[in-house]
Amino acid sequence: MLLNFIGALLLGLGLAIIWIVYRLLRKEDWFRGWLRGNLALLLLAIVFTMAFGAMDVMSYTPLKPGVLPVAEIDIRAVDEQVYELSM
């Protein structure tokens, strides 16, 4: 449930950035337009990165009962702030 919320939040933030990109690109003036275009491309790259991140987060599923985990890690304290890990 939380992962779906995070994915929806990233999607909403991406839509807000797309709206900002649209507002930046529709004004005139060459140099400021060039700067706005570069900023718009940077923001679009961020949006695509967030979209792929949202898709990845929303695809996580909990481990089903009866399915063996990939690995188990055993942590044992040997001394103060010294631990032994075993798989």
N, C-alpha and C positions, 0 to 999 in steps of 0.2 A: 504494500500500500504506500509506504514511504517512498519507494523507488519510483512508483508511478507519479507521485506528487513532484518529486525532483525532476523527472522527465518532463512533466507538464510545465513546471516552472522554467526549465531551460527552453522549452518551446515558446513560451510566452515572451521570455527575454529575447529570443531570436527574432520573433515577430516585431518586437519594439525596435530592435536594431535595424531591421529591414525598413521600417517606417522612417527612422532617422536617416538611413542611406537615401531613401527616396527624396526626403526633404532637402538633403545636401545637394543632390544631383540636379534638381530642377531650377536652381538659381543660375545667373549668368556672371561673367567676368572670367577671363582666361586663367590668370595665375591662381586666383582663389578656386576656380573650377578644377584646375589641375590638383591642387592640394585636397580639395573635397573629394575628387575622384580617387586619389590614393587612399584617403581615409575611408572612403566607401568600400574600396576593394579589401582593405584591411579588416573592416567590420564584417564584410561578407565572409571572409576567410574564418573569422572568429565564429560567425553564425554556423557555418558548415561544421567546424570543429565541435561546437556545442551540440549540434544536431546529432552527429555521430556519437558523441558522449552520451546524449540522452537515450539514443537507441540502444547503446551498450548497457547502460544502467537499467533500462526497462526490460532487458532480456534476461536479467538475473532471475534464477528460480531457487527456492530453498531445496536442500538435499532431501529427497523422499525417503521415508522409512524403509529399511530393508536394502537400500543401495549402499554399497561399500564406498567409503570415502577414498579419495586419491591418496592421501597420506595422513598418518597420525604422528604428532610430535609430542614426546614426553619431556617435560621440563623438570629438572631436579636441582634443588639448591645444594651446592657443594660447600660454599663458604659465604661470608657476607659479600654480597654483590658479585658472586661467582656462581654461575649456573652451568649445568650440563644438559645438553639437548641431544635427544636420540630419536630416530625415526623407526 
